[in-house]
Amino acid sequence: MKETFIDATKARREFFRLLSEVRYGDRRIVIRRWGRPQAIMIPPQEYHRLKRQALFRDDMRNVEAENESQRAGKALARALARELGSEP
């Protein structure tokens, strides 16, 4: 995917043209202000792909956290059982 850098003032003047380039030309537009990137315009399909990836990573983190909580809970239960003398 082609990436184009453009100054914020020029991006403001040419917004609708840039919008078309991003949507139909499959381009990324990096908008800079004082030479530093401030925003990036990306096609909707790329946005949705990135969002799905982020959600997947969040789901995986939640599963890992649940597994850690379950392991911690089981370890605590074993420790309490040993302390109470109900586990050999």
C-alpha positions as CSV (number, residue, x, y, z in Angstrom):
1,M,0.0,0.0,0.0
2,K,1.4,3.4,-1.0
3,E,2.0,5.9,1.7
4,T,1.9,9.7,1.0
5,F,3.1,12.4,3.4
6,I,1.3,15.8,3.3
7,D,1.4,19.0,5.3
8,A,-1.7,19.7,7.5
9,T,-2.5,23.0,5.7
10,K,-2.4,21.3,2.3
11,A,-4.4,18.4,3.6
12,R,-7.1,20.8,4.7
13,R,-7.3,22.4,1.3
14,E,-7.3,19.0,-0.5
15,F,-9.3,17.0,2.0
16,F,-12.0,15.6,-0.4
17,R,-9.4,14.6,-3.0
18,L,-7.3,12.9,-0.3
19,L,-10.4,11.1,1.0
20,S,-11.0,9.7,-2.5
21,E,-7.4,8.6,-2.8
22,V,-7.6,6.8,0.5
23,R,-10.9,5.2,-0.2
24,Y,-10.6,4.2,-3.8
25,G,-6.8,4.4,-4.4
26,D,-5.9,2.1,-1.5
27,R,-3.4,4.7,-0.1
28,R,-2.4,5.8,3.3
29,I,-2.1,9.6,3.9
30,V,0.2,10.7,6.7
31,I,-0.7,14.2,7.8
32,R,2.2,16.2,9.2
33,R,2.3,19.4,11.1
34,W,5.7,21.1,11.6
35,G,7.3,18.0,10.0
36,R,5.9,15.6,12.6
37,P,3.1,13.0,11.9
38,Q,-0.2,14.1,13.5
39,A,-2.7,11.7,11.9
40,I,-3.0,9.0,9.3
41,M,-5.9,8.4,6.9
42,I,-6.3,4.8,6.0
43,P,-8.9,2.9,4.0
44,P,-11.9,1.4,5.9
45,Q,-10.9,-2.2,5.2
46,E,-7.5,-1.6,6.7
47,Y,-9.1,0.0,9.8
48,H,-11.4,-3.0,10.2
49,R,-8.5,-5.4,9.8
50,L,-6.5,-3.6,12.5
51,K,-9.5,-3.5,14.8
52,R,-10.1,-7.2,14.4
53,Q,-6.4,-7.9,15.2
54,A,-6.6,-5.7,18.3
55,L,-9.8,-7.3,19.5
56,F,-8.2,-10.8,19.0
57,R,-5.1,-9.7,21.0
58,D,-7.4,-8.4,23.8
59,D,-9.4,-11.7,23.8
60,M,-6.1,-13.6,24.0
61,R,-4.9,-11.5,26.9
62,N,-8.2,-12.0,28.7
63,V,-7.9,-15.8,28.3
64,E,-4.4,-15.7,29.6
65,A,-5.5,-13.5,32.6
66,E,-8.3,-16.0,33.3
67,N,-5.9,-18.9,33.2
68,E,-3.5,-17.1,35.6
69,S,-6.4,-16.3,37.9
70,Q,-7.6,-20.0,37.8
71,R,-4.0,-21.2,38.5
72,A,-3.6,-18.7,41.3
73,G,-7.0,-19.8,42.8
74,K,-6.1,-23.5,42.6
75,A,-2.7,-22.8,44.2
76,L,-4.4,-20.9,47.0
77,A,-6.9,-23.7,47.5
78,R,-4.1,-26.3,47.7
79,A,-2.2,-24.1,50.2
80,L,-5.2,-23.7,52.4
81,A,-6.0,-27.4,52.2
82,R,-2.4,-28.2,53.3
83,E,-2.6,-25.7,56.1
84,L,-5.9,-27.2,57.3
85,G,-4.4,-30.7,57.0
86,S,-6.9,-32.1,54.5
87,E,-4.3,-32.6,51.8
88,P,-1.4,-35.1,52.3
